[in-house]
Amino acid sequence: MPKPLDAKELFHLVDNASGNFAWAVDALYDASALFEAIRCATSEHSLAHRLASLGVRTSDDQAGSFEALRDEYSAHVSRFVSEAVQ
């Protein structure tokens, strides 16, 4: 039978998840900046330009999705913490 989580371990897991969301958002925005640089350095109708444009859109969309997930996660954590404290 697994042992129950203690408060320190739970805090560590929650904090780690929050850090992972933040890292993912930053990494996706960094990828978007790289694709943007490639797009600016290539001619408009080239394959590299079109692929870089796809990379920018995809990275930005995914970063936005991760930001929304992070915000939802944070709201749940805040709610659970406030209920646990009561």
Residue, then its C-alpha position, 0 to 999 in steps of 0.5 A: m500500500p503506498k504511503p500517503l503524501d505529506a505536506k512537504e512532498l505535495f508542495h514540492l510536486v505542485d511547485n514542480a508542476s508550476g515550474n514545468f508550465a512556466w518552462a514550457v511557455d518560455a521554450l515555446y516563445d523562444a522557438s517562436a522567436l527563432f522561427e520569426a528570425i528565419r522567416c525574416a531572413t528568407s524570401e517571402h515565397s520560399l519553402a523556408h519562409r513558409l515553414a518558418s511561418l508555420g513554426v511561428r503560428t504553431s509555437d505561439d498557439q501552443a504557448g497560448s494553450f500552455e499559458a491557459l493551462r497554467d492559469e487554470y492549474s494555478a486557479h485550482v491550486s489556489r482553490f484547493v489550498s484555500e479549502a485545505v486551510q479552512 
